[in-house]
Amino acid sequence: MNKVFDDIMEGAEAALAYVEGKEVDVVVHQVEVPERIDIAAIRKRLKISQTKFAEAYGFDVATLRNWEQNRRIPPRHVRAYLKVIDKQPGAVHIALSR
């Protein structure tokens, strides 16, 4: 096989061993995700409307409004994404551009 496939298989086997509780030489990273995130403040700092923010970062505008008005709380993975948008909006824009 090729090196890329071998590397992927090695990683998959190590992940499986880790999940099974076996001792393996892997690094586990813990990510701190905030419980609450002030989306309106991020958006206002970027000087962008709700509609434009939703379009730019792939959100449904109604969902964004619910989050901003605290009717709903974004899931953990979305809060992590919003934290990245807050810290590096340009990098997110580049990553999502066509």
Contact map, one row per residue, 1 for C-alpha under 8 A:
11101100000000000000000000000000000000000000000000000000000000000000000000000000000000000000000000
11111100000000000000000000000000000000000000000000000000000000000000000000000000000000000000000000
11111110000000000000000000000000000000000000000000000000000000000000000000000000000000000000000000
01111111000000000000000000000000000000000000000000000000000000000000000000000000000000000000000000
11111111100000000000000000000000000000000000000000000000000000000000000000000000000000000000000000
11111111110000000000000000000000000000000000000000000000000000000000000000000000000000000000000000
00111111111000000000000000000000000000000000000000000000000000000000000000000000000000000000000000
00011111111100000000000000000000000000000000000000000000000000000000000000000000000000000000000000
00001111111110000000000000000000000000000000000000000000000000000000000000000000000000000000000000
00000111111111000000000000000000000000000000000000000000000000000000000000000000000000000000000000
00000011111111100000000000000000000000000000000000000000000000000000000000000000000000000000000000
00000001111111110000000000000000000000000000000000000000000000000000000000000000000000000000000000
00000000111111111000000000000000000000000000000000000000000000000000000000000000000000000000000000
00000000011111111100000111000000000000000000000000000000000000000000000000000000000000000000000000
00000000001111111110000000000000000000000000000000000000000000000000000000000000000000000000000000
00000000000111111111000000000000000000000000000000000000000000000000000000000000000000000000000000
00000000000011111111111100000000000000000000000000000000000000000000000000000000000000000000000000
00000000000001111111111101000000000000000000000000000000000000000000000000000000000000000000000000
00000000000000111111110000000000000000000000000000000000000000000000000000000000000000000000000000
00000000000000011111110000000000000000000000000000000000000000000000000000000000000000000000000000
00000000000000001111111000000000000000000000000000000000000000000000000000000000000000000000000000
00000000000000001111111100000000000000000000000000000000000000000000000000000000000000000000000000
00000000000000001100111110000000000000000000000000000000000000000000000000000000000000000000000000
00000000000001001100011111000000000000000000000000000000000000000000000000000000000000000000000000
00000000000001000000001111100000000000000000000000000000000000000000000000000000000000000000000000
00000000000001000100000111110000000000000000000000000000000000000000000000000000000000000000000000
00000000000000000000000011111000000000000000000000000000000000000000000000000000000000000000000000
00000000000000000000000001111100000000000000000000000000000000000000000000000000000000000000000000
00000000000000000000000000111110000000000000000000000000000000000000000000000000000000000000000000
00000000000000000000000000011111000000000000000000000000000000000000000000000000000000000000000000
00000000000000000000000000001111100000000000000000000000000000000000000000000000000000000000000000
00000000000000000000000000000111110000000000000000000000000000000000000000000000000000000000000000
00000000000000000000000000000011111000000000000000000000000000000000000000010011001000000000000000
00000000000000000000000000000001111110000000000000000000000000000000000000000011000000000000000000
00000000000000000000000000000000111110000000000000000000000000000000000000010010000000000000000000
00000000000000000000000000000000011111000000000000000000000000000000000010000010000000000000000000
00000000000000000000000000000000011111100000000000000000000000000000000000000010011000000000000000
00000000000000000000000000000000000111111100000000000000000000000001000000000000000000000000000000
00000000000000000000000000000000000011111110000000000000000000000011000000000000010000000000000000
00000000000000000000000000000000000001111111000000000000000000000001000000000000000000000000000000
00000000000000000000000000000000000001111111100000000000000000000000000000000000000000000000000000
00000000000000000000000000000000000001111111110000000000000000000000000000000000000001000000000000
00000000000000000000000000000000000000111111111111001000000000000000000000000000000000000000000000
00000000000000000000000000000000000000011111111110000000000000000000000000000000000000000000000000
00000000000000000000000000000000000000001111111100000000000000000000000000000000000000000000000000
00000000000000000000000000000000000000000111111100000000000000000000000000000000000000000000000000
00000000000000000000000000000000000000000011111110000000000000000000000000000000000000000000000000
00000000000000000000000000000000000000000011111111011000000000000000000000000000000000000000000000
00000000000000000000000000000000000000000011001111111000000000000000000000000000000000000000000000
00000000000000000000000000000000000000000010000111111100000010011000000000000000000000000000000000
00000000000000000000000000000000000000000000000011111110000010000000000000000000000000000000000000
00000000000000000000000000000000000000000000000111111111000000000000000000000000000000000000000000
00000000000000000000000000000000000000000010000111111111101000000000000000000000000000000000000000
00000000000000000000000000000000000000000000000001111111111110010000000000000000000000000000000000
00000000000000000000000000000000000000000000000000111111111110000000000000000000000000000000000000
00000000000000000000000000000000000000000000000000011111110000000000000000000000000000000000100000
00000000000000000000000000000000000000000000000000001111111000000000000000000000000000000001100100
00000000000000000000000000000000000000000000000000000111111100000000000000000000000000000000000000
00000000000000000000000000000000000000000000000000001110111110110000000000000000000000000000000000
00000000000000000000000000000000000000000000000000000110011111110000000000000000000000000000000000
00000000000000000000000000000000000000000000000001100110001111111000000000000000000000000000000000
00000000000000000000000000000000000000000000000000000000000111111100000000000000000000000000000000
00000000000000000000000000000000000000000000000000000000001111111110000000000000000000000000000000
00000000000000000000000000000000000000000000000001000100001111111111000000000000000000000000000000
00000000000000000000000000000000000000000000000001000000000011111111100000000000000000000000000000
00000000000000000000000000000000000000000000000000000000000001111111111100000000000000000000000000
00000000000000000000000000000000000000100000000000000000000000111111111111000000000000000000000000
00000000000000000000000000000000000001110000000000000000000000011111111000000000000000000000000000
00000000000000000000000000000000000000000000000000000000000000001111111100000000000000000000000000
00000000000000000000000000000000000000000000000000000000000000000111111110000000000000000000000000
00000000000000000000000000000000000000000000000000000000000000000111111110000000000000000000000000
00000000000000000000000000000000000000000000000000000000000000000110111111000000000000000000000000
00000000000000000000000000000000000100000000000000000000000000000010011111100000000000000000000000
00000000000000000000000000000000000000000000000000000000000000000010000111110110000000000000000000
00000000000000000000000000000000000000000000000000000000000000000000000011111110000000000000000000
00000000000000000000000000000000101000000000000000000000000000000000000001111111000000000000000000
00000000000000000000000000000000000000000000000000000000000000000000000000111111100000000000000000
00000000000000000000000000000000000000000000000000000000000000000000000001111111110000000000000000
00000000000000000000000000000000111110000000000000000000000000000000000001111111111000000000000000
00000000000000000000000000000000110000000000000000000000000000000000000000011111111100000000000000
00000000000000000000000000000000000000000000000000000000000000000000000000001111111110000000000000
00000000000000000000000000000000000010100000000000000000000000000000000000000111111111000000000000
00000000000000000000000000000000100010000000000000000000000000000000000000000011111111100000000000
00000000000000000000000000000000000000000000000000000000000000000000000000000001111111111001000000
00000000000000000000000000000000000000000000000000000000000000000000000000000000111111111101000000
00000000000000000000000000000000000000000100000000000000000000000000000000000000011111111000000000
00000000000000000000000000000000000000000000000000000000000000000000000000000000001111111000000000
00000000000000000000000000000000000000000000000000000000000000000000000000000000000111111111000000
00000000000000000000000000000000000000000000000000000000000000000000000000000000000111111111100000
00000000000000000000000000000000000000000000000000000000000000000000000000000000000010011111110000
00000000000000000000000000000000000000000000000000000000000000000000000000000000000000011111111000
00000000000000000000000000000000000000000000000000000000100000000000000000000000000110011111111100
00000000000000000000000000000000000000000000000000000001100000000000000000000000000000001111111110
00000000000000000000000000000000000000000000000000000000000000000000000000000000000000000111111110
00000000000000000000000000000000000000000000000000000000000000000000000000000000000000000011111110
00000000000000000000000000000000000000000000000000000000100000000000000000000000000000000001111111
00000000000000000000000000000000000000000000000000000000000000000000000000000000000000000000111111
00000000000000000000000000000000000000000000000000000000000000000000000000000000000000000000000111
